[in-house]
Amino acid sequence: MKLPRLVVAAPSSGSGKTTVAAVLLAAWRARGRGVQPFKAGPDYIDPTHLARAAGRTPRNLDGWFLDRPELLEVFRRGALGAAGALVEGVMGLFDGRDALGREGSTAQVARWLDAPVVLVVDARAMAGSIAALVRGFRDHDPRLRLAGAVANRVGSERHAQILAEALEPVGVPLLGYLPHLPELELPERHLGLVLAGERSLEPAAWARAADTLDVEGLWELAASAPELDAPAHGLPRERRPLRARIAVARDAAFGFYYPEALELLEQLGAELVPFSPLADEGPPEGAGAVWIGGGYPELYARELAANRGALEALRRFPGPVYAECGGLMYLSEALETPDGRFSMVGLVPGAARMQNRPTLGYRHVEALADGPVARRGWRAKGHAFHYSTRPAAEPAAWLRVDGAGREGYSDGRVHASYIHLYFPAAPELARRFVEVAAARTGV
């Protein structure tokens, strides 16, 4: 596979990776290059900004969830028909599940893709020190090709010139910069950046920012990536005939789904029908199962509680229901926020309560009960990132987490937990979900 590709990394979170990646994607798109965006790590939010800039749906690439052959296959499928690929990194370049960044890091993804790396440096309080920083990142792992840098939050053209001169002895060129302007800042909240539908960079801002980037130089860097091998993988290859209908909650309150996981369900024979817990009367007619993913139900608790038709329809829904994180909160008896306590669906006992500190990280999980996506004893990988808490789950928990803790709720028909499972890492989960939906769909 010969495809121009580039990894946009940074020394740390908050350096401006998403902004630089979005500006570059938009600039390439304006020049007639349809570039496929990817996001390293288990992220649902940054990809919304990449999608708006590129006009293509991003996929996630995570070296802890997937082995290299499967990651390359997710990359290959996502990049079909694209002129190139851009991967936005996660956190700092060498930050991952372990201290050395061997798993779940941007560096791991860059190595596996054999892709050149450009380092985004927050230079607002920096001049010559950029040389020491970039030299350290370049030399830290000789298996990586750190081939360029982009400075963010630059104060002036003279400031940019000083940064470029400082990098000359290092041999890593400065391939442009972004000025320190309010319109290039993306606001944050408790789960990260705001979604692109709420606030994103405007096309006019993209165009102005691209004027200070070496857009063609960055494309030439991407085009220098060597041919990529395609090892045998364990992901399903053939597309099954339509046999199941799964209702998927999609609106402002619920939208955290990995596109490659949705595509896997479709490949296995599922029709995915969106519905809105905020606006609709419930799951669409003929659905054999329901999936309620993560999102921001705490921001829409009042509206969700007011839509009594959807609440009652989900209480009466006879088929399997699978919920992750925000979906678990919605299925609970109530959701407690700073604005009050709001009644929710009530399929899961107890109330979810917002808190100030997050729970986050990768998780190994084992199913403790049969349900919509797993049989007892099945093992999988997932990720947690939430600011709410619930009562202790025993004895109805459906997951054993990291060999010790118990998580979630199960009554056989409902499986709900804070864990976001990654179906491509365990395709048997997706197969079971389609099978249980098919048994009730009648397609």
N, C-alpha and C positions, 0 to 999 in steps of 0.2 A: 504494500500500500504506500503510494507516494503522494503525500498530502502536505502542503504547507501548514505548519502548526507552531504555536508559540504559547509559552506558559508565562503568565503575568503573576509575579510573586512579590513579596515585600519582607522587610525585617520583622514586622509585627502587624497585628490587627490595627486598623485605624490609619494605616499609611496612605490609603487611597486606591487600593487595587480595583475596587468596583468602579470607581469613577474613571480611572484610566482605561480599564477594559471596555466600559460602555462607550467612551469617547472614541476609542480605536475601532471598535466594531461598527459604530455609526459612520466613521470616516471611510472605512473600507467598503461599507455598504453603499455610501454615496458615490464611490468610484466604481460601482458595478460588481463588487466582489461579495458574493453571498457566503459569509463566514459563519460556521457553526460554533456557538458558544458552549462551553462546558464549565462546571464548577467543581473544584476539588473539595471533597469532604461532604458531610451530611447537612447540606444547607438548602433551605426552601426559599429564602428571602432574596439574597443577592441575585439568584437566577432571574427574578422578575425584572430587574433592571437590565440584565444582559439580553433578555428576550425583547424588551422594548427597543433596545438599540439595534439588535441584529435582525429582528423580524423572523427569528427562528426560535424554536423551543429548546432551551438548554437541557443537557443531561448532567447527572452527577457522576464523578469518577472518584472512587474511594478505595485505596489500597488495603484498608483493613477489612472492609466488607468483601472485596473480591480478590481472587488471585489474579495474577497478571493476564493469563489467557482470557478470562472472562471480562476483565477491565478493557482489554484491547478490543473485544467484540462489542462491548457497549459503546466504545469510542467509534468503531467502524460503522455500526448501525446508525449512530447519531449523526455521523458526518456524511452519510450518503447524499450525493447531489450537491455538496458544498464545495466551494473553491478553496477552502482552508478551514482551520480550526483554531480557536483561541480558548485556553484554559485559564480561568481565574483561580488563583490559589486560595488556600484556607490558612488563616492566621499568619504566622511567620513562615518563611520558606522551610525551616527545619522543625517546625512544631508539629507534633503528631501524638499518637497514643503513648509512645514511650519517649524517654528523655532524649534519645538520639535521633528521633524523627524517622525511624526505620519503617513504621507502620502508620498509615493514615495521614501522612504529611504531603505537602506540595512537592517536596523533593522526591519522594517515592514515585509520585505520578509522573513527574518530569523524567525521571530515569527510565521508567517503564515505557514511556512514549518516545524516548530518545529525542526530546524536544528542547530547543534552545530556550533559555530563561531570561526574561528581562526583569530587573529588580526596581520596584517602585519605592522611592525614598522620600519620606516627608522631610523636606529641606527648609521648612519655614524658619528654623533657628540653627541653620547649618551652613557652612561654607566649605573650607578645605577638608573638614573631617569626613566629608562624603567619600574621600579616597580611601581612608582607613576602613570605613564601614563596608564599602563595596569590595575591597581587596579581601577582607575577612570572609565575606559570604562566597566570593569566587573560589577561595582556596580551601574552604571548609570541607568540601566533598569533591575530589577530583573527577568523580564519575559524572558530575553535572557540567553543563556548558552554560555558565552565566555569561551571556554575550552582549548585554547592554543594560543601561539604566535609564529610568525616567524619573525626573524630579517632580514632586508634587508640592503645591502651596508655595510656589516661588514668588518672591516679592517684586522682581523687576527683571528686565533683560540683562542688566549688569550682574545681578545675582546669578542668573542662569549661566552667563559667561564664566563667572568664577567657578561654578560647579563643574562646568565642562573642562576648564583648564586643570582643575584639581584631579580629574579622572584621567587625563592624558597619560601620566606615567604608569597608571595601573593597567592600561590597555583595554579598558572596558569603556566604550563610548557612551556619552550622554545622548540618547536618541530623542531628545525633546523634553518638554516640561509642561506642566499645567500651572497657570497663575493662581495666586491665592485670592479667589473671588467667592463671595457668598453663593452665587448661583451654581457653583461647582461642588457645594457641600450637600451631602445627603444626610438628613436628620436620622437619629437613632431613637429606639425605645427599648423596652425590656427584653425583647427577643432578637435584637439586632437592628438593622436598618428598617425604615418603613418600607412597605411594599410599593412597587412601582406605580400601582394604580392610585396610590394616595399622594405620592410626591416622587418625582423623578427628574432627571436632567431634561431640560427642554431642547428641542432640535437646534434652536438658535445658540444655546450654550454649547452644545456639542460642536457646532460648526466653528465657533470662536476658539474653543479649546483646541480643536484639531489644528488650527493655524500654528500652534507652538509645538506640535508633535512632529517628529520625522515619520510621517505616516508611511511613505514609500520605503524608508530605511527599515522600519519595523516589519513591513511585508517581505522585504528581501531577507531579513533575518529568519522569518517564519519559513520562507521558501528554501532556506539552506538545510532544513531538517532532512535527514537521510530517509531512505525507504524503510518502512516499518514492517516487521514480520507479522504473521498471522497464525499463531500456534493454535492447535486444536483446543476447543473449549467445551464446557459442559452446559451451555445455555441451550434451550430448545431451539431447533432450527426450522421446523415446518409450522405453517399456520393451520390451526385446526378449524373446521367448520363452526359456524355460529351455533352455540348450544346453551348459552346462559345469558341472563340479563342481570347486571349488578347496578344498583342505584348508588351513585357516588355524590356525597354532599359537596357542592362547589358554590361558594359565594364569598362575600367579604369576611365572614366569620370562619369559614373552613376552606382551606386551599392548599394545605401542605401535603403534597403527594409527589413522589419521584416519578417523572415522566416515563422512565424506563420500566418502572414497576407497572404502571398503567398499560404500557405497550405490551408487556409480558402477559398480562391478563387477557388482552385482546388477542394476542397471538395464540393463546390456549383456548380461544373460543368464546370469550365473553364480550357482550355488548355493554359498554359502560354508559349509563344514562345519568346525566347530571340532574340534581335537584337542589333546591335552596331551603334549608331550615329557616332562613330569615323570611322568605317571601312565599314559598309554595305551601300547599296543603299536606305535604308529606311525600314519601317516595312514590315514583311514578307507577302506574298500574302495570302489572306483569313482571315486576322485579322479583327475582328469586332470592336476592340477598341485598344487604345494605352495608356500605362502607362509609364511615364518618371519620375523616382524617383530622389532622391537627389544624391549628389556626389561632384565631383570636376571639374565642367565644366570650372572654371577659370584657372585651370592648363593646360587645353587642348583647350583653346579658339581658338588658331590658327588652330589646326587640325580640330576642329569641323566646323569652318568657311570654311575650305578648302574642306570639303566633301559636295560639292554642290548637289550631287545626293540625299543624305539623307535630306538635308534642303528642297529641292524642293518636295521630296516625302511626307514629313510631311505637307508642305503647301497644297498639293493636297489631302491629306488623307481625305476621306469623312466621316469617323466615329468619334465617341467620342474620345476625347483626355483628359487624366487626368495627371496633372503634379504637383510635389511637389518640392519646394525649388530649387535645381539645375535644375530640369526640367522646372520650371518657368523661370529661367535665360536663358535656352536654347531656350524656346519658345518666348522670348522677341525679339524686333527688333535688339538689339545689346547687347554685353557684353563688358563693359569697365574695363580693367585690367591695372596694371602698365606697361604692354608691349604694350598697345594700345587699340583701339576700333575695335571690330570684329563683323561682321554681323552674326546674328543668324536666327532662323526660321521666326520670324515676325508674329506669330499668336497672340501674346500679345503685345499691343502697348507700346512704351517706351523702354528705355534701363536699364539694370541692371548694377550697378556700385559697384566695390569692395571698402570696407572701412576698417579702422583699428580696429574698435570696434565691438564686436559681439552683436547680438540680440538673446536672448535665454530664454527658460522657457516653462512651461506647458501652454496650452491654452484651454479654453472652446470656442467652436465655434458653430455658427448657420448659416445654409445655407440661403442665401438671394435670390437664384435663383435655378431653376431646372437645373440639369446637370448630368454628367456621374455617380457620386457616391452619390448624395443626391437630395432630393426634397426640395423645399423652406420650411423653418421652421424646418427641421430636425436638431437635435443637436448632437454634438459629442465631443470627446476629441482629442487633438493633442499636438504636441511639435514643438517648433521653435529653430533653432540654425543656424545662417547664418551671414556671414561677408559682404554681399552685400545689397544694397538698391535699391529701384525703386521709380518712381513717385507715387504720391497719387493715390489710386486705384479707387476712385469714378468717375463716377456713375456705373462703370461696375464691382465693387467688388462682389465676390460671398460668402464671409464669414463675419459675424459679430463676432469679437473676444472679449471674456471676457465681453460681453454685451455692448461694446462701440465702439471700433475701427473697421474699415472696412479693409478687406484684400483680395488680389488676383484679379483675372479677370475671367469673364464669358461672353460668347456669346451664351450660351445654349448648344453648342457642345463642347466647350473647358472649362474646369475648371482647373485653375492653381493658386497656392498660395505658400507662404513660409511655410505653416503649413504641417507637417507630420501627417496625420491622422492614428489612430491606429484601424484598422478594427475589431480585436477581441473584442474591447470595445463597438462596435456598429455594429454587424453583418449585420444589414440592409443596411449599406453602401456597403459591399461586395456583398450582394444579388443584389442590384441595378446595380452595376458595371457589374456583370455577365449578368444580364437581358438586359442591353442596348447593351452589346457586342453580346449577342445571337441574338438580333434582326437584326444584320448586318452580322453575321458570316455565317448563313445558315448551321450549323452543323446538 
